[in-house]
Amino acid sequence: MTNKRELKKYINVSCADLLAECVAVSLYSTKASDENVKALMYSILKLENQFVRRISHPEPGMKAKTYFKDVLDKFHSGANEIIDQINNFH
């Protein structure tokens, strides 16, 4: 990622894809209950909001490259947890 705008766009697109996958699971899976899918969608929105905010307001005192790499790594780990939860519905 070369700048904040591209990083925010990456996070927004990734979360939109995760939300679309949740909708697909809710429509086509017999294991998924509405409450579980809604909770998972809420966690996706919360993840997106949290990381876009972190990009907008970096921590003072840290090098920018180090900070944004850390943010991206933590976003990937959060997204992977959500992907694992989606896969459990299949």
PyMOL Python script that loads the backbone (N, CA, C, O; Angstrom):
from pymol import cmd

cmd.read_pdbstr("""\
ATOM      1  N   MET A   1       0.834  -1.158   0.000  1.00  0.00           N
ATOM      2  CA  MET A   1       0.000   0.000   0.000  1.00  0.00           C
ATOM      3  C   MET A   1       0.894   1.242   0.000  1.00  0.00           C
ATOM      4  O   MET A   1       1.827   1.360   0.794  1.00  0.00           O
ATOM      5  N   THR A   2       0.589   2.138  -0.889  1.00  0.00           N
ATOM      6  CA  THR A   2       1.444   3.303  -1.011  1.00  0.00           C
ATOM      7  C   THR A   2       0.959   4.507  -0.219  1.00  0.00           C
ATOM      8  O   THR A   2       1.760   5.364   0.153  1.00  0.00           O
ATOM      9  N   ASN A   3      -0.331   4.585   0.044  1.00  0.00           N
ATOM     10  CA  ASN A   3      -0.805   5.716   0.824  1.00  0.00           C
ATOM     11  C   ASN A   3      -2.054   5.332   1.619  1.00  0.00           C
ATOM     12  O   ASN A   3      -2.594   4.234   1.480  1.00  0.00           O
ATOM     13  N   LYS A   4      -2.490   6.272   2.455  1.00  0.00           N
ATOM     14  CA  LYS A   4      -3.636   6.007   3.333  1.00  0.00           C
ATOM     15  C   LYS A   4      -4.905   5.720   2.542  1.00  0.00           C
ATOM     16  O   LYS A   4      -5.690   4.849   2.916  1.00  0.00           O
ATOM     17  N   ARG A   5      -5.103   6.441   1.468  1.00  0.00           N
ATOM     18  CA  ARG A   5      -6.327   6.273   0.671  1.00  0.00           C
ATOM     19  C   ARG A   5      -6.417   4.856   0.119  1.00  0.00           C
ATOM     20  O   ARG A   5      -7.478   4.235   0.179  1.00  0.00           O
ATOM     21  N   GLU A   6      -5.322   4.342  -0.412  1.00  0.00           N
ATOM     22  CA  GLU A   6      -5.335   2.976  -0.963  1.00  0.00           C
ATOM     23  C   GLU A   6      -5.525   1.938   0.139  1.00  0.00           C
ATOM     24  O   GLU A   6      -6.194   0.925  -0.065  1.00  0.00           O
ATOM     25  N   LEU A   7      -4.944   2.190   1.291  1.00  0.00           N
ATOM     26  CA  LEU A   7      -5.100   1.261   2.401  1.00  0.00           C
ATOM     27  C   LEU A   7      -6.550   1.230   2.887  1.00  0.00           C
ATOM     28  O   LEU A   7      -7.082   0.157   3.172  1.00  0.00           O
ATOM     29  N   LYS A   8      -7.187   2.388   2.982  1.00  0.00           N
ATOM     30  CA  LYS A   8      -8.593   2.451   3.366  1.00  0.00           C
ATOM     31  C   LYS A   8      -9.472   1.759   2.325  1.00  0.00           C
ATOM     32  O   LYS A   8     -10.404   1.034   2.672  1.00  0.00           O
ATOM     33  N   LYS A   9      -9.171   1.988   1.055  1.00  0.00           N
ATOM     34  CA  LYS A   9      -9.945   1.351  -0.010  1.00  0.00           C
ATOM     35  C   LYS A   9      -9.806  -0.170   0.060  1.00  0.00           C
ATOM     36  O   LYS A   9     -10.785  -0.891  -0.128  1.00  0.00           O
ATOM     37  N   TYR A  10      -8.599  -0.656   0.328  1.00  0.00           N
ATOM     38  CA  TYR A  10      -8.350  -2.087   0.451  1.00  0.00           C
ATOM     39  C   TYR A  10      -9.188  -2.678   1.587  1.00  0.00           C
ATOM     40  O   TYR A  10      -9.797  -3.736   1.429  1.00  0.00           O
ATOM     41  N   ILE A  11      -9.215  -1.995   2.724  1.00  0.00           N
ATOM     42  CA  ILE A  11      -9.973  -2.480   3.871  1.00  0.00           C
ATOM     43  C   ILE A  11     -11.472  -2.461   3.562  1.00  0.00           C
ATOM     44  O   ILE A  11     -12.180  -3.416   3.881  1.00  0.00           O
ATOM     45  N   ASN A  12     -11.955  -1.392   2.949  1.00  0.00           N
ATOM     46  CA  ASN A  12     -13.377  -1.299   2.608  1.00  0.00           C
ATOM     47  C   ASN A  12     -13.804  -2.378   1.628  1.00  0.00           C
ATOM     48  O   ASN A  12     -14.862  -2.983   1.800  1.00  0.00           O
ATOM     49  N   VAL A  13     -13.004  -2.628   0.610  1.00  0.00           N
ATOM     50  CA  VAL A  13     -13.339  -3.651  -0.382  1.00  0.00           C
ATOM     51  C   VAL A  13     -13.292  -5.046   0.243  1.00  0.00           C
ATOM     52  O   VAL A  13     -14.152  -5.883  -0.032  1.00  0.00           O
ATOM     53  N   SER A  14     -12.296  -5.290   1.074  1.00  0.00           N
ATOM     54  CA  SER A  14     -12.181  -6.595   1.730  1.00  0.00           C
ATOM     55  C   SER A  14     -13.377  -6.859   2.633  1.00  0.00           C
ATOM     56  O   SER A  14     -13.921  -7.963   2.645  1.00  0.00           O
ATOM     57  N   CYS A  15     -13.781  -5.852   3.382  1.00  0.00           N
ATOM     58  CA  CYS A  15     -14.935  -6.022   4.275  1.00  0.00           C
ATOM     59  C   CYS A  15     -16.235  -6.162   3.487  1.00  0.00           C
ATOM     60  O   CYS A  15     -17.132  -6.897   3.899  1.00  0.00           O
ATOM     61  N   ALA A  16     -16.341  -5.468   2.364  1.00  0.00           N
ATOM     62  CA  ALA A  16     -17.531  -5.624   1.518  1.00  0.00           C
ATOM     63  C   ALA A  16     -17.612  -7.045   0.969  1.00  0.00           C
ATOM     64  O   ALA A  16     -18.699  -7.615   0.880  1.00  0.00           O
ATOM     65  N   ASP A  17     -16.476  -7.614   0.603  1.00  0.00           N
ATOM     66  CA  ASP A  17     -16.453  -8.998   0.135  1.00  0.00           C
ATOM     67  C   ASP A  17     -16.858  -9.964   1.246  1.00  0.00           C
ATOM     68  O   ASP A  17     -17.585 -10.928   1.005  1.00  0.00           O
ATOM     69  N   LEU A  18     -16.386  -9.700   2.459  1.00  0.00           N
ATOM     70  CA  LEU A  18     -16.767 -10.552   3.585  1.00  0.00           C
ATOM     71  C   LEU A  18     -18.267 -10.450   3.870  1.00  0.00           C
ATOM     72  O   LEU A  18     -18.914 -11.456   4.165  1.00  0.00           O
ATOM     73  N   LEU A  19     -18.811  -9.253   3.784  1.00  0.00           N
ATOM     74  CA  LEU A  19     -20.254  -9.083   3.981  1.00  0.00           C
ATOM     75  C   LEU A  19     -21.054  -9.813   2.905  1.00  0.00           C
ATOM     76  O   LEU A  19     -22.078 -10.428   3.202  1.00  0.00           O
ATOM     77  N   ALA A  20     -20.594  -9.748   1.672  1.00  0.00           N
ATOM     78  CA  ALA A  20     -21.273 -10.463   0.586  1.00  0.00           C
ATOM     79  C   ALA A  20     -21.237 -11.967   0.826  1.00  0.00           C
ATOM     80  O   ALA A  20     -22.211 -12.669   0.553  1.00  0.00           O
ATOM     81  N   GLU A  21     -20.135 -12.448   1.327  1.00  0.00           N
ATOM     82  CA  GLU A  21     -20.024 -13.874   1.633  1.00  0.00           C
ATOM     83  C   GLU A  21     -20.982 -14.259   2.762  1.00  0.00           C
ATOM     84  O   GLU A  21     -21.569 -15.341   2.737  1.00  0.00           O
ATOM     85  N   CYS A  22     -21.138 -13.387   3.741  1.00  0.00           N
ATOM     86  CA  CYS A  22     -22.089 -13.645   4.830  1.00  0.00           C
ATOM     87  C   CYS A  22     -23.514 -13.719   4.306  1.00  0.00           C
ATOM     88  O   CYS A  22     -24.290 -14.578   4.723  1.00  0.00           O
ATOM     89  N   VAL A  23     -23.854 -12.829   3.402  1.00  0.00           N
ATOM     90  CA  VAL A  23     -25.194 -12.844   2.819  1.00  0.00           C
ATOM     91  C   VAL A  23     -25.408 -14.148   2.046  1.00  0.00           C
ATOM     92  O   VAL A  23     -26.471 -14.762   2.141  1.00  0.00           O
ATOM     93  N   ALA A  24     -24.416 -14.560   1.297  1.00  0.00           N
ATOM     94  CA  ALA A  24     -24.521 -15.807   0.541  1.00  0.00           C
ATOM     95  C   ALA A  24     -24.690 -16.995   1.477  1.00  0.00           C
ATOM     96  O   ALA A  24     -25.491 -17.890   1.210  1.00  0.00           O
ATOM     97  N   VAL A  25     -23.943 -17.006   2.566  1.00  0.00           N
ATOM     98  CA  VAL A  25     -24.056 -18.103   3.535  1.00  0.00           C
ATOM     99  C   VAL A  25     -25.443 -18.112   4.173  1.00  0.00           C
ATOM    100  O   VAL A  25     -26.033 -19.173   4.377  1.00  0.00           O
ATOM    101  N   SER A  26     -25.955 -16.927   4.484  1.00  0.00           N
ATOM    102  CA  SER A  26     -27.274 -16.880   5.121  1.00  0.00           C
ATOM    103  C   SER A  26     -28.364 -17.369   4.177  1.00  0.00           C
ATOM    104  O   SER A  26     -29.362 -17.936   4.621  1.00  0.00           O
ATOM    105  N   LEU A  27     -28.180 -17.156   2.886  1.00  0.00           N
ATOM    106  CA  LEU A  27     -29.187 -17.583   1.920  1.00  0.00           C
ATOM    107  C   LEU A  27     -29.094 -19.067   1.579  1.00  0.00           C
ATOM    108  O   LEU A  27     -30.117 -19.721   1.374  1.00  0.00           O
ATOM    109  N   TYR A  28     -27.881 -19.602   1.518  1.00  0.00           N
ATOM    110  CA  TYR A  28     -27.709 -20.945   0.979  1.00  0.00           C
ATOM    111  C   TYR A  28     -27.323 -22.003   1.996  1.00  0.00           C
ATOM    112  O   TYR A  28     -27.311 -23.188   1.665  1.00  0.00           O
ATOM    113  N   SER A  29     -27.010 -21.617   3.210  1.00  0.00           N
ATOM    114  CA  SER A  29     -26.601 -22.599   4.204  1.00  0.00           C
ATOM    115  C   SER A  29     -27.764 -22.931   5.123  1.00  0.00           C
ATOM    116  O   SER A  29     -28.538 -22.058   5.517  1.00  0.00           O
ATOM    117  N   THR A  30     -27.870 -24.201   5.453  1.00  0.00           N
ATOM    118  CA  THR A  30     -28.910 -24.615   6.381  1.00  0.00           C
ATOM    119  C   THR A  30     -28.416 -24.543   7.826  1.00  0.00           C
ATOM    120  O   THR A  30     -29.222 -24.521   8.756  1.00  0.00           O
ATOM    121  N   LYS A  31     -27.097 -24.505   8.018  1.00  0.00           N
ATOM    122  CA  LYS A  31     -26.527 -24.462   9.361  1.00  0.00           C
ATOM    123  C   LYS A  31     -26.565 -23.065   9.977  1.00  0.00           C
ATOM    124  O   LYS A  31     -26.590 -22.926  11.200  1.00  0.00           O
ATOM    125  N   ALA A  32     -26.571 -22.053   9.154  1.00  0.00           N
ATOM    126  CA  ALA A  32     -26.447 -20.678   9.645  1.00  0.00           C
ATOM    127  C   ALA A  32     -27.784 -20.157  10.158  1.00  0.00           C
ATOM    128  O   ALA A  32     -28.776 -20.140   9.429  1.00  0.00           O
ATOM    129  N   SER A  33     -27.799 -19.735  11.415  1.00  0.00           N
ATOM    130  CA  SER A  33     -29.005 -19.089  11.947  1.00  0.00           C
ATOM    131  C   SER A  33     -28.892 -17.588  11.699  1.00  0.00           C
ATOM    132  O   SER A  33     -27.794 -17.054  11.542  1.00  0.00           O
ATOM    133  N   ASP A  34     -30.020 -16.928  11.667  1.00  0.00           N
ATOM    134  CA  ASP A  34     -30.044 -15.490  11.400  1.00  0.00           C
ATOM    135  C   ASP A  34     -29.268 -14.710  12.454  1.00  0.00           C
ATOM    136  O   ASP A  34     -28.577 -13.744  12.132  1.00  0.00           O
ATOM    137  N   GLU A  35     -29.381 -15.126  13.706  1.00  0.00           N
ATOM    138  CA  GLU A  35     -28.687 -14.420  14.780  1.00  0.00           C
ATOM    139  C   GLU A  35     -27.174 -14.512  14.621  1.00  0.00           C
ATOM    140  O   GLU A  35     -26.465 -13.525  14.812  1.00  0.00           O
ATOM    141  N   ASN A  36     -26.683 -15.692  14.272  1.00  0.00           N
ATOM    142  CA  ASN A  36     -25.236 -15.865  14.093  1.00  0.00           C
ATOM    143  C   ASN A  36     -24.723 -15.057  12.909  1.00  0.00           C
ATOM    144  O   ASN A  36     -23.648 -14.463  12.981  1.00  0.00           O
ATOM    145  N   VAL A  37     -25.472 -15.032  11.839  1.00  0.00           N
ATOM    146  CA  VAL A  37     -25.060 -14.283  10.651  1.00  0.00           C
ATOM    147  C   VAL A  37     -25.067 -12.787  10.948  1.00  0.00           C
ATOM    148  O   VAL A  37     -24.152 -12.070  10.543  1.00  0.00           O
ATOM    149  N   LYS A  38     -26.090 -12.315  11.648  1.00  0.00           N
ATOM    150  CA  LYS A  38     -26.148 -10.898  12.007  1.00  0.00           C
ATOM    151  C   LYS A  38     -24.992 -10.508  12.920  1.00  0.00           C
ATOM    152  O   LYS A  38     -24.414  -9.432  12.769  1.00  0.00           O
ATOM    153  N   ALA A  39     -24.655 -11.375  13.860  1.00  0.00           N
ATOM    154  CA  ALA A  39     -23.526 -11.103  14.754  1.00  0.00           C
ATOM    155  C   ALA A  39     -22.215 -11.060  13.969  1.00  0.00           C
ATOM    156  O   ALA A  39     -21.345 -10.233  14.242  1.00  0.00           O
ATOM    157  N   LEU A  40     -22.084 -11.949  13.004  1.00  0.00           N
ATOM    158  CA  LEU A  40     -20.881 -11.970  12.182  1.00  0.00           C
ATOM    159  C   LEU A  40     -20.800 -10.732  11.296  1.00  0.00           C
ATOM    160  O   LEU A  40     -19.719 -10.173  11.112  1.00  0.00           O
ATOM    161  N   MET A  41     -21.922 -10.304  10.751  1.00  0.00           N
ATOM    162  CA  MET A  41     -21.946  -9.077   9.946  1.00  0.00           C
ATOM    163  C   MET A  41     -21.588  -7.862  10.800  1.00  0.00           C
ATOM    164  O   MET A  41     -20.863  -6.972  10.355  1.00  0.00           O
ATOM    165  N   TYR A  42     -22.095  -7.833  12.013  1.00  0.00           N
ATOM    166  CA  TYR A  42     -21.762  -6.741  12.922  1.00  0.00           C
ATOM    167  C   TYR A  42     -20.262  -6.718  13.210  1.00  0.00           C
ATOM    168  O   TYR A  42     -19.652  -5.650  13.256  1.00  0.00           O
ATOM    169  N   SER A  43     -19.669  -7.896  13.403  1.00  0.00           N
ATOM    170  CA  SER A  43     -18.231  -7.938  13.683  1.00  0.00           C
ATOM    171  C   SER A  43     -17.415  -7.497  12.472  1.00  0.00           C
ATOM    172  O   SER A  43     -16.340  -6.919  12.634  1.00  0.00           O
ATOM    173  N   ILE A  44     -17.904  -7.758  11.267  1.00  0.00           N
ATOM    174  CA  ILE A  44     -17.211  -7.293  10.056  1.00  0.00           C
ATOM    175  C   ILE A  44     -17.264  -5.767   9.990  1.00  0.00           C
ATOM    176  O   ILE A  44     -16.253  -5.121   9.716  1.00  0.00           O
ATOM    177  N   LEU A  45     -18.425  -5.198  10.236  1.00  0.00           N
ATOM    178  CA  LEU A  45     -18.562  -3.740  10.213  1.00  0.00           C
ATOM    179  C   LEU A  45     -17.715  -3.087  11.298  1.00  0.00           C
ATOM    180  O   LEU A  45     -17.122  -2.030  11.085  1.00  0.00           O
ATOM    181  N   LYS A  46     -17.666  -3.719  12.447  1.00  0.00           N
ATOM    182  CA  LYS A  46     -16.855  -3.205  13.547  1.00  0.00           C
ATOM    183  C   LYS A  46     -15.364  -3.257  13.187  1.00  0.00           C
ATOM    184  O   LYS A  46     -14.618  -2.320  13.470  1.00  0.00           O
ATOM    185  N   LEU A  47     -14.944  -4.350  12.568  1.00  0.00           N
ATOM    186  CA  LEU A  47     -13.546  -4.492  12.130  1.00  0.00           C
ATOM    187  C   LEU A  47     -13.191  -3.402  11.127  1.00  0.00           C
ATOM    188  O   LEU A  47     -12.140  -2.771  11.238  1.00  0.00           O
ATOM    189  N   GLU A  48     -14.062  -3.182  10.153  1.00  0.00           N
ATOM    190  CA  GLU A  48     -13.811  -2.161   9.136  1.00  0.00           C
ATOM    191  C   GLU A  48     -13.705  -0.775   9.762  1.00  0.00           C
ATOM    192  O   GLU A  48     -12.775  -0.023   9.471  1.00  0.00           O
ATOM    193  N   ASN A  49     -14.644  -0.450  10.605  1.00  0.00           N
ATOM    194  CA  ASN A  49     -14.672   0.858  11.242  1.00  0.00           C
ATOM    195  C   ASN A  49     -13.429   1.083  12.104  1.00  0.00           C
ATOM    196  O   ASN A  49     -12.830   2.159  12.081  1.00  0.00           O
ATOM    197  N   GLN A  50     -13.056   0.071  12.850  1.00  0.00           N
ATOM    198  CA  GLN A  50     -11.896   0.165  13.743  1.00  0.00           C
ATOM    199  C   GLN A  50     -10.614   0.434  12.960  1.00  0.00           C
ATOM    200  O   GLN A  50      -9.819   1.291  13.346  1.00  0.00           O
ATOM    201  N   PHE A  51     -10.412  -0.287  11.874  1.00  0.00           N
ATOM    202  CA  PHE A  51      -9.150  -0.150  11.158  1.00  0.00           C
ATOM    203  C   PHE A  51      -9.103   1.085  10.271  1.00  0.00           C
ATOM    204  O   PHE A  51      -8.026   1.645  10.064  1.00  0.00           O
ATOM    205  N   VAL A  52     -10.229   1.520   9.748  1.00  0.00           N
ATOM    206  CA  VAL A  52     -10.228   2.773   8.991  1.00  0.00           C
ATOM    207  C   VAL A  52      -9.909   3.936   9.929  1.00  0.00           C
ATOM    208  O   VAL A  52      -9.195   4.866   9.553  1.00  0.00           O
ATOM    209  N   ARG A  53     -10.435   3.880  11.137  1.00  0.00           N
ATOM    210  CA  ARG A  53     -10.116   4.911  12.132  1.00  0.00           C
ATOM    211  C   ARG A  53      -8.641   4.896  12.499  1.00  0.00           C
ATOM    212  O   ARG A  53      -8.019   5.948  12.644  1.00  0.00           O
ATOM    213  N   ARG A  54      -8.086   3.699  12.649  1.00  0.00           N
ATOM    214  CA  ARG A  54      -6.664   3.606  13.003  1.00  0.00           C
ATOM    215  C   ARG A  54      -5.784   4.165  11.898  1.00  0.00           C
ATOM    216  O   ARG A  54      -4.720   4.718  12.178  1.00  0.00           O
ATOM    217  N   ILE A  55      -6.207   4.032  10.658  1.00  0.00           N
ATOM    218  CA  ILE A  55      -5.427   4.592   9.553  1.00  0.00           C
ATOM    219  C   ILE A  55      -5.521   6.115   9.568  1.00  0.00           C
ATOM    220  O   ILE A  55      -4.537   6.803   9.299  1.00  0.00           O
ATOM    221  N   SER A  56      -6.686   6.632   9.877  1.00  0.00           N
ATOM    222  CA  SER A  56      -6.890   8.078   9.870  1.00  0.00           C
ATOM    223  C   SER A  56      -6.129   8.786  10.986  1.00  0.00           C
ATOM    224  O   SER A  56      -5.741   9.946  10.843  1.00  0.00           O
ATOM    225  N   HIS A  57      -5.919   8.085  12.091  1.00  0.00           N
ATOM    226  CA  HIS A  57      -5.269   8.693  13.249  1.00  0.00           C
ATOM    227  C   HIS A  57      -4.116   7.814  13.726  1.00  0.00           C
ATOM    228  O   HIS A  57      -4.269   7.066  14.692  1.00  0.00           O
ATOM    229  N   PRO A  58      -2.957   7.898  13.056  1.00  0.00           N
ATOM    230  CA  PRO A  58      -1.816   7.054  13.455  1.00  0.00           C
ATOM    231  C   PRO A  58      -1.271   7.463  14.821  1.00  0.00           C
ATOM    232  O   PRO A  58      -1.426   8.600  15.266  1.00  0.00           O
ATOM    233  N   GLU A  59      -0.636   6.505  15.456  1.00  0.00           N
ATOM    234  CA  GLU A  59      -0.046   6.755  16.768  1.00  0.00           C
ATOM    235  C   GLU A  59       1.185   7.629  16.631  1.00  0.00           C
ATOM    236  O   GLU A  59       2.028   7.375  15.771  1.00  0.00           O
ATOM    237  N   PRO A  60       1.305   8.646  17.455  1.00  0.00           N
ATOM    238  CA  PRO A  60       2.505   9.474  17.398  1.00  0.00           C
ATOM    239  C   PRO A  60       3.702   8.723  17.985  1.00  0.00           C
ATOM    240  O   PRO A  60       3.561   7.920  18.907  1.00  0.00           O
ATOM    241  N   GLY A  61       4.852   8.997  17.440  1.00  0.00           N
ATOM    242  CA  GLY A  61       6.072   8.389  17.954  1.00  0.00           C
ATOM    243  C   GLY A  61       6.512   7.137  17.215  1.00  0.00           C
ATOM    244  O   GLY A  61       7.651   6.702  17.382  1.00  0.00           O
ATOM    245  N   MET A  62       5.652   6.550  16.408  1.00  0.00           N
ATOM    246  CA  MET A  62       6.025   5.362  15.639  1.00  0.00           C
ATOM    247  C   MET A  62       6.330   5.781  14.215  1.00  0.00           C
ATOM    248  O   MET A  62       5.741   6.726  13.691  1.00  0.00           O
ATOM    249  N   LYS A  63       7.255   5.068  13.597  1.00  0.00           N
ATOM    250  CA  LYS A  63       7.516   5.310  12.180  1.00  0.00           C
ATOM    251  C   LYS A  63       6.279   4.904  11.393  1.00  0.00           C
ATOM    252  O   LYS A  63       5.627   3.911  11.716  1.00  0.00           O
ATOM    253  N   ALA A  64       5.963   5.668  10.370  1.00  0.00           N
ATOM    254  CA  ALA A  64       4.739   5.431   9.602  1.00  0.00           C
ATOM    255  C   ALA A  64       4.736   4.048   8.957  1.00  0.00           C
ATOM    256  O   ALA A  64       3.726   3.345   8.992  1.00  0.00           O
ATOM    257  N   LYS A  65       5.852   3.666   8.376  1.00  0.00           N
ATOM    258  CA  LYS A  65       5.917   2.368   7.688  1.00  0.00           C
ATOM    259  C   LYS A  65       5.671   1.226   8.673  1.00  0.00           C
ATOM    260  O   LYS A  65       4.942   0.284   8.359  1.00  0.00           O
ATOM    261  N   THR A  66       6.263   1.301   9.843  1.00  0.00           N
ATOM    262  CA  THR A  66       6.083   0.272  10.855  1.00  0.00           C
ATOM    263  C   THR A  66       4.645   0.234  11.349  1.00  0.00           C
ATOM    264  O   THR A  66       4.065  -0.839  11.513  1.00  0.00           O
ATOM    265  N   TYR A  67       4.077   1.406  11.584  1.00  0.00           N
ATOM    266  CA  TYR A  67       2.710   1.492  12.090  1.00  0.00           C
ATOM    267  C   TYR A  67       1.715   0.902  11.099  1.00  0.00           C
ATOM    268  O   TYR A  67       0.864   0.099  11.480  1.00  0.00           O
ATOM    269  N   PHE A  68       1.812   1.289   9.842  1.00  0.00           N
ATOM    270  CA  PHE A  68       0.840   0.818   8.862  1.00  0.00           C
ATOM    271  C   PHE A  68       1.028  -0.658   8.537  1.00  0.00           C
ATOM    272  O   PHE A  68       0.059  -1.339   8.201  1.00  0.00           O
ATOM    273  N   LYS A  69       2.241  -1.162   8.629  1.00  0.00           N
ATOM    274  CA  LYS A  69       2.459  -2.601   8.455  1.00  0.00           C
ATOM    275  C   LYS A  69       1.790  -3.360   9.596  1.00  0.00           C
ATOM    276  O   LYS A  69       1.171  -4.402   9.379  1.00  0.00           O
ATOM    277  N   ASP A  70       1.918  -2.835  10.808  1.00  0.00           N
ATOM    278  CA  ASP A  70       1.285  -3.457  11.967  1.00  0.00           C
ATOM    279  C   ASP A  70      -0.241  -3.433  11.825  1.00  0.00           C
ATOM    280  O   ASP A  70      -0.907  -4.425  12.121  1.00  0.00           O
ATOM    281  N   VAL A  71      -0.790  -2.312  11.378  1.00  0.00           N
ATOM    282  CA  VAL A  71      -2.236  -2.193  11.178  1.00  0.00           C
ATOM    283  C   VAL A  71      -2.709  -3.219  10.146  1.00  0.00           C
ATOM    284  O   VAL A  71      -3.720  -3.891  10.352  1.00  0.00           O
ATOM    285  N   LEU A  72      -1.986  -3.336   9.054  1.00  0.00           N
ATOM    286  CA  LEU A  72      -2.381  -4.277   7.999  1.00  0.00           C
ATOM    287  C   LEU A  72      -2.281  -5.720   8.478  1.00  0.00           C
ATOM    288  O   LEU A  72      -3.145  -6.536   8.158  1.00  0.00           O
ATOM    289  N   ASP A  73      -1.236  -6.048   9.243  1.00  0.00           N
ATOM    290  CA  ASP A  73      -1.107  -7.403   9.777  1.00  0.00           C
ATOM    291  C   ASP A  73      -2.253  -7.744  10.728  1.00  0.00           C
ATOM    292  O   ASP A  73      -2.798  -8.846  10.677  1.00  0.00           O
ATOM    293  N   LYS A  74      -2.614  -6.802  11.589  1.00  0.00           N
ATOM    294  CA  LYS A  74      -3.715  -7.043  12.523  1.00  0.00           C
ATOM    295  C   LYS A  74      -5.053  -7.129  11.788  1.00  0.00           C
ATOM    296  O   LYS A  74      -5.929  -7.899  12.182  1.00  0.00           O
ATOM    297  N   PHE A  75      -5.213  -6.342  10.728  1.00  0.00           N
ATOM    298  CA  PHE A  75      -6.439  -6.449   9.933  1.00  0.00           C
ATOM    299  C   PHE A  75      -6.537  -7.826   9.281  1.00  0.00           C
ATOM    300  O   PHE A  75      -7.605  -8.439   9.270  1.00  0.00           O
ATOM    301  N   HIS A  76      -5.429  -8.306   8.744  1.00  0.00           N
ATOM    302  CA  HIS A  76      -5.436  -9.627   8.110  1.00  0.00           C
ATOM    303  C   HIS A  76      -5.780 -10.722   9.116  1.00  0.00           C
ATOM    304  O   HIS A  76      -6.526 -11.648   8.797  1.00  0.00           O
ATOM    305  N   SER A  77      -5.242 -10.620  10.324  1.00  0.00           N
ATOM    306  CA  SER A  77      -5.554 -11.654  11.314  1.00  0.00           C
ATOM    307  C   SER A  77      -7.029 -11.595  11.711  1.00  0.00           C
ATOM    308  O   SER A  77      -7.657 -12.638  11.893  1.00  0.00           O
ATOM    309  N   GLY A  78      -7.594 -10.389  11.848  1.00  0.00           N
ATOM    310  CA  GLY A  78      -9.019 -10.261  12.153  1.00  0.00           C
ATOM    311  C   GLY A  78      -9.891 -10.775  11.025  1.00  0.00           C
ATOM    312  O   GLY A  78     -10.902 -11.434  11.269  1.00  0.00           O
ATOM    313  N   ALA A  79      -9.507 -10.477   9.784  1.00  0.00           N
ATOM    314  CA  ALA A  79     -10.266 -10.952   8.630  1.00  0.00           C
ATOM    315  C   ALA A  79     -10.181 -12.478   8.523  1.00  0.00           C
ATOM    316  O   ALA A  79     -11.163 -13.128   8.162  1.00  0.00           O
ATOM    317  N   ASN A  80      -9.033 -13.041   8.830  1.00  0.00           N
ATOM    318  CA  ASN A  80      -8.892 -14.498   8.780  1.00  0.00           C
ATOM    319  C   ASN A  80      -9.764 -15.180   9.819  1.00  0.00           C
ATOM    320  O   ASN A  80     -10.302 -16.256   9.557  1.00  0.00           O
ATOM    321  N   GLU A  81      -9.915 -14.578  10.995  1.00  0.00           N
ATOM    322  CA  GLU A  81     -10.811 -15.134  12.012  1.00  0.00           C
ATOM    323  C   GLU A  81     -12.256 -15.129  11.514  1.00  0.00           C
ATOM    324  O   GLU A  81     -12.996 -16.088  11.733  1.00  0.00           O
ATOM    325  N   ILE A  82     -12.646 -14.060  10.853  1.00  0.00           N
ATOM    326  CA  ILE A  82     -14.011 -13.977  10.321  1.00  0.00           C
ATOM    327  C   ILE A  82     -14.205 -14.993   9.204  1.00  0.00           C
ATOM    328  O   ILE A  82     -15.265 -15.613   9.110  1.00  0.00           O
ATOM    329  N   ILE A  83     -13.202 -15.170   8.360  1.00  0.00           N
ATOM    330  CA  ILE A  83     -13.286 -16.167   7.287  1.00  0.00           C
ATOM    331  C   ILE A  83     -13.451 -17.561   7.874  1.00  0.00           C
ATOM    332  O   ILE A  83     -14.223 -18.366   7.354  1.00  0.00           O
ATOM    333  N   ASP A  84     -12.727 -17.853   8.961  1.00  0.00           N
ATOM    334  CA  ASP A  84     -12.879 -19.151   9.610  1.00  0.00           C
ATOM    335  C   ASP A  84     -14.295 -19.336  10.147  1.00  0.00           C
ATOM    336  O   ASP A  84     -14.848 -20.432  10.064  1.00  0.00           O
ATOM    337  N   GLN A  85     -14.886 -18.275  10.697  1.00  0.00           N
ATOM    338  CA  GLN A  85     -16.252 -18.371  11.197  1.00  0.00           C
ATOM    339  C   GLN A  85     -17.243 -18.587  10.061  1.00  0.00           C
ATOM    340  O   GLN A  85     -18.205 -19.340  10.209  1.00  0.00           O
ATOM    341  N   ILE A  86     -17.012 -17.930   8.931  1.00  0.00           N
ATOM    342  CA  ILE A  86     -17.880 -18.134   7.757  1.00  0.00           C
ATOM    343  C   ILE A  86     -17.769 -19.568   7.267  1.00  0.00           C
ATOM    344  O   ILE A  86     -18.771 -20.187   6.909  1.00  0.00           O
ATOM    345  N   ASN A  87     -16.545 -20.099   7.252  1.00  0.00           N
ATOM    346  CA  ASN A  87     -16.351 -21.471   6.790  1.00  0.00           C
ATOM    347  C   ASN A  87     -17.025 -22.483   7.712  1.00  0.00           C
ATOM    348  O   ASN A  87     -17.385 -23.572   7.264  1.00  0.00           O
ATOM    349  N   ASN A  88     -17.202 -22.149   8.981  1.00  0.00           N
ATOM    350  CA  ASN A  88     -17.880 -23.055   9.902  1.00  0.00           C
ATOM    351  C   ASN A  88     -19.368 -23.191   9.600  1.00  0.00           C
ATOM    352  O   ASN A  88     -20.001 -24.158  10.023  1.00  0.00           O
ATOM    353  N   PHE A  89     -19.929 -22.230   8.869  1.00  0.00           N
ATOM    354  CA  PHE A  89     -21.338 -22.300   8.516  1.00  0.00           C
ATOM    355  C   PHE A  89     -21.594 -23.282   7.378  1.00  0.00           C
ATOM    356  O   PHE A  89     -22.728 -23.728   7.199  1.00  0.00           O
ATOM    357  N   HIS A  90     -20.580 -23.624   6.615  1.00  0.00           N
ATOM    358  CA  HIS A  90     -20.776 -24.516   5.459  1.00  0.00           C
ATOM    359  C   HIS A  90     -20.947 -25.942   5.892  1.00  0.00           C
ATOM    360  O   HIS A  90     -21.122 -26.825   5.052  1.00  0.00           O
TER     361      HIS A  90
END
""", "prot")
cmd.dss("prot")
cmd.show_as("cartoon", "prot")
cmd.util.cbc("prot")
cmd.orient("prot")
